[in-house]
Amino acid sequence: MSKELPDPKEIVDSVADGVVELAEGPVRVVNNVAAVCESFSSDVKANMEEVKRRLPDDPAVLADVAVKALGQTANAGLGVVEGIGKGVMDTLGGIKTQIERVTK
């Protein structure tokens, strides 16, 4: 019923891979947040283009764009939080995989 110990090379490799997973965590988070920021930037640019296109003939564009901008900002804020959480969870999942690799 005793379990054999894993090969020391496998343990060292798993520890090194776990450290790499941990080091990649901030990169994952930054990439996720950057994607949200890129999308938000495109939305803001589109809003400004719409204002330029519709003014002065349609002053209601200001209210339209303000409502859109509020929703887009809230969406981006949630996206940043989600991106951070996803980056952390992906990192923890990678570390867990390395731990399981030597314990099973």
Backbone bond lengths (Angstrom), bond angles and torsions (degrees), N, CA, C in turn:
res aa  C-N    CA-C-N  psi(-1)  N-CA   C-N-CA  omega(-1)  CA-C   N-CA-C  phi
1 M - - - 1.426 - - 1.530 113.08 -
2 S 1.322 116.19 -7.66 1.454 118.21 179.59 1.527 109.82 -77.95
3 K 1.275 113.10 146.33 1.461 119.76 -178.89 1.518 108.72 -96.47
4 E 1.317 116.24 139.86 1.452 119.84 177.14 1.517 110.39 -72.29
5 L 1.308 115.52 143.92 1.457 120.22 176.47 1.526 108.77 -72.40
6 P 1.319 116.36 143.77 1.476 118.43 178.03 1.524 110.41 -68.52
7 D 1.296 114.76 158.38 1.459 122.28 176.38 1.533 108.97 -58.41
8 P 1.343 118.70 134.03 1.474 120.47 179.83 1.533 113.38 -55.30
9 K 1.333 117.05 -34.97 1.472 119.45 177.63 1.524 110.56 -63.17
10 E 1.326 115.95 -37.44 1.464 119.59 179.19 1.532 110.64 -67.71
11 I 1.327 116.45 -37.85 1.466 120.36 177.76 1.523 109.85 -63.71
12 V 1.332 116.01 -48.48 1.473 120.12 179.99 1.525 110.25 -60.82
13 D 1.321 116.63 -43.57 1.470 120.49 179.60 1.525 110.75 -63.20
14 S 1.311 116.57 -41.60 1.451 120.24 -179.70 1.525 111.42 -65.99
15 V 1.328 116.50 -41.47 1.473 120.20 177.35 1.529 109.72 -62.78
16 A 1.327 116.78 -44.94 1.470 120.22 179.36 1.524 110.93 -62.39
17 D 1.329 116.13 -43.29 1.466 119.20 178.09 1.524 111.27 -63.88
18 G 1.329 117.05 -36.76 1.460 120.87 177.02 1.520 111.77 -64.16
19 V 1.333 116.07 -40.19 1.468 120.57 177.10 1.526 110.20 -64.36
20 V 1.322 116.50 -40.60 1.471 120.36 177.57 1.532 109.88 -63.26
21 E 1.325 116.80 -43.22 1.474 120.12 177.13 1.524 110.02 -57.56
22 L 1.308 116.44 -44.95 1.464 121.10 -179.91 1.531 110.83 -63.59
23 A 1.322 116.53 -42.78 1.467 120.67 179.45 1.530 111.70 -65.75
24 E 1.336 117.06 -30.48 1.463 120.55 179.44 1.529 112.41 -78.28
25 G 1.314 117.44 -11.92 1.468 120.92 -178.67 1.522 113.43 -53.61
26 P 1.339 117.98 -54.19 1.471 118.49 179.36 1.532 113.06 -60.03
27 V 1.334 116.35 -34.10 1.469 120.02 178.87 1.525 109.67 -64.91
28 R 1.334 116.99 -43.13 1.467 120.56 177.88 1.528 110.28 -59.72
29 V 1.324 115.47 -46.09 1.467 119.88 -178.82 1.529 110.45 -61.46
30 V 1.323 116.82 -47.40 1.467 121.17 -178.63 1.526 110.96 -62.04
31 N 1.322 117.36 -42.56 1.467 120.25 178.90 1.528 111.01 -62.64
32 N 1.324 116.76 -42.05 1.469 119.82 179.31 1.526 111.10 -64.59
33 V 1.332 116.15 -45.27 1.469 120.27 -179.43 1.532 110.06 -66.92
34 A 1.311 117.38 -38.74 1.469 120.66 179.03 1.526 110.96 -61.13
35 A 1.320 116.83 -39.50 1.472 119.70 178.77 1.528 110.59 -63.32
36 V 1.321 116.48 -39.81 1.468 119.92 177.91 1.529 110.02 -65.46
37 C 1.325 116.69 -43.51 1.466 120.68 -179.89 1.526 111.42 -63.77
38 E 1.318 116.22 -38.99 1.469 120.58 178.06 1.525 110.73 -61.33
39 S 1.307 115.75 -44.52 1.463 120.86 179.31 1.530 110.85 -64.57
40 F 1.332 116.07 -43.85 1.463 120.55 179.22 1.519 110.53 -62.63
41 S 1.314 116.87 -41.17 1.462 121.59 178.35 1.527 110.93 -60.08
42 S 1.312 116.65 -42.56 1.471 120.56 178.00 1.521 111.09 -63.60
43 D 1.332 116.32 -39.68 1.463 120.08 178.40 1.526 111.32 -63.50
44 V 1.331 116.62 -43.88 1.468 120.98 179.92 1.524 109.99 -63.45
45 K 1.307 117.08 -43.75 1.473 120.57 178.66 1.523 110.64 -61.31
46 A 1.327 117.08 -43.22 1.464 120.46 178.51 1.526 111.00 -62.40
47 N 1.321 116.80 -39.28 1.469 119.95 177.12 1.520 111.40 -61.83
48 M 1.321 116.91 -43.84 1.466 120.58 -179.39 1.530 111.07 -65.91
49 E 1.320 115.97 -38.16 1.467 119.52 177.23 1.532 110.28 -64.90
50 E 1.315 116.66 -37.88 1.466 119.89 178.57 1.525 110.82 -65.26
51 V 1.330 117.08 -40.42 1.467 120.49 177.07 1.523 109.72 -61.40
52 K 1.319 116.89 -47.14 1.469 120.14 179.86 1.518 111.80 -60.17
53 R 1.331 115.56 -39.86 1.460 120.08 -176.44 1.535 111.71 -70.89
54 R 1.319 117.24 -40.10 1.470 119.97 -171.44 1.535 114.61 -92.36
55 L 1.321 117.92 -21.79 1.463 119.05 178.78 1.524 109.69 -83.96
56 P 1.274 122.40 149.44 1.460 130.81 1.00 1.529 113.57 -89.85
57 D 1.326 116.77 -2.33 1.469 119.50 -175.66 1.521 113.50 -66.92
58 D 1.309 118.42 -29.50 1.465 121.53 -175.05 1.537 110.07 -131.52
59 P 1.347 116.87 84.03 1.472 119.88 -178.11 1.538 113.23 -64.96
60 A 1.316 117.83 -15.26 1.471 120.53 178.11 1.529 111.23 -65.24
61 V 1.322 115.73 -13.98 1.459 119.40 178.73 1.530 110.79 -59.52
62 L 1.313 117.12 -31.80 1.468 120.04 -178.60 1.524 111.18 -63.01
63 A 1.317 116.33 -43.98 1.468 119.80 177.32 1.533 110.59 -67.53
64 D 1.321 116.16 -42.03 1.465 120.01 179.24 1.530 111.40 -58.68
65 V 1.318 115.03 -47.92 1.453 120.32 -177.95 1.532 110.83 -68.36
66 A 1.311 117.80 -36.77 1.465 120.83 178.63 1.530 111.07 -61.69
67 V 1.323 116.55 -43.78 1.470 120.38 178.93 1.529 110.12 -65.95
68 K 1.328 115.91 -44.39 1.476 119.81 177.91 1.521 110.38 -59.92
69 A 1.330 116.78 -45.76 1.462 121.51 -177.07 1.526 111.00 -62.40
70 L 1.322 116.76 -38.31 1.464 120.30 177.93 1.528 110.48 -62.23
71 G 1.312 116.98 -46.94 1.462 121.21 178.32 1.519 112.26 -64.44
72 Q 1.320 116.13 -41.59 1.464 120.11 -179.64 1.535 111.19 -66.16
73 T 1.321 116.08 -37.23 1.463 120.01 179.23 1.530 110.61 -67.28
74 A 1.331 116.40 -44.31 1.467 119.85 177.24 1.523 110.58 -61.50
75 N 1.311 116.47 -43.12 1.461 121.34 178.88 1.527 111.00 -61.75
76 A 1.319 117.14 -42.39 1.460 120.83 179.49 1.529 110.58 -65.79
77 G 1.322 116.94 -40.46 1.459 120.23 178.26 1.515 111.59 -60.59
78 L 1.320 115.95 -45.48 1.469 119.68 177.19 1.524 110.92 -65.44
79 G 1.322 116.34 -37.42 1.459 120.53 178.50 1.523 112.53 -62.95
80 V 1.330 116.62 -36.89 1.466 120.45 177.66 1.525 109.70 -64.86
81 V 1.327 116.51 -46.63 1.466 120.35 179.08 1.531 109.88 -61.41
82 E 1.324 116.34 -43.49 1.460 120.99 178.60 1.535 111.18 -63.36
83 G 1.321 116.87 -41.19 1.459 121.22 179.16 1.519 112.28 -63.15
84 I 1.322 116.28 -39.52 1.467 120.44 176.86 1.525 109.40 -65.16
85 G 1.319 115.95 -47.60 1.464 120.11 -179.62 1.518 112.30 -61.19
86 K 1.311 116.54 -42.34 1.475 119.97 179.81 1.524 110.67 -65.24
87 G 1.321 117.09 -41.62 1.462 120.16 178.00 1.519 111.95 -61.51
88 V 1.326 116.23 -42.45 1.466 120.62 178.66 1.530 110.34 -65.70
89 M 1.324 116.69 -45.72 1.476 120.06 -178.42 1.529 111.42 -64.95
90 D 1.321 117.93 -39.55 1.467 120.88 177.80 1.535 110.60 -63.77
91 T 1.326 115.74 -39.50 1.460 120.18 178.50 1.523 111.12 -65.67
92 L 1.331 116.06 -46.67 1.458 119.45 178.67 1.524 111.80 -63.32
93 G 1.318 116.87 -35.87 1.461 120.78 176.46 1.518 111.86 -63.18
94 G 1.332 116.69 -40.94 1.458 120.91 178.02 1.520 111.81 -65.48
95 I 1.326 116.43 -40.72 1.469 120.24 177.97 1.526 110.07 -66.06
96 K 1.321 116.40 -42.30 1.470 120.72 178.65 1.529 110.65 -59.51
97 T 1.319 116.58 -41.40 1.463 120.74 178.29 1.529 110.85 -59.56
98 Q 1.323 116.83 -40.89 1.467 119.97 -179.82 1.528 111.38 -68.77
99 I 1.315 116.98 -36.72 1.468 120.30 177.23 1.532 109.54 -66.15
100 E 1.317 116.41 -44.96 1.459 120.05 -179.53 1.526 111.62 -64.60
101 R 1.311 115.88 -29.82 1.461 120.96 -179.15 1.531 111.53 -59.32
102 V 1.324 118.04 -36.24 1.465 120.58 -178.28 1.531 113.24 -99.60
103 T 1.319 117.38 -11.41 1.465 118.18 -177.71 1.523 112.46 -99.84
104 K 1.292 118.16 -9.20 1.474 120.06 -179.63 1.499 111.38 -104.24
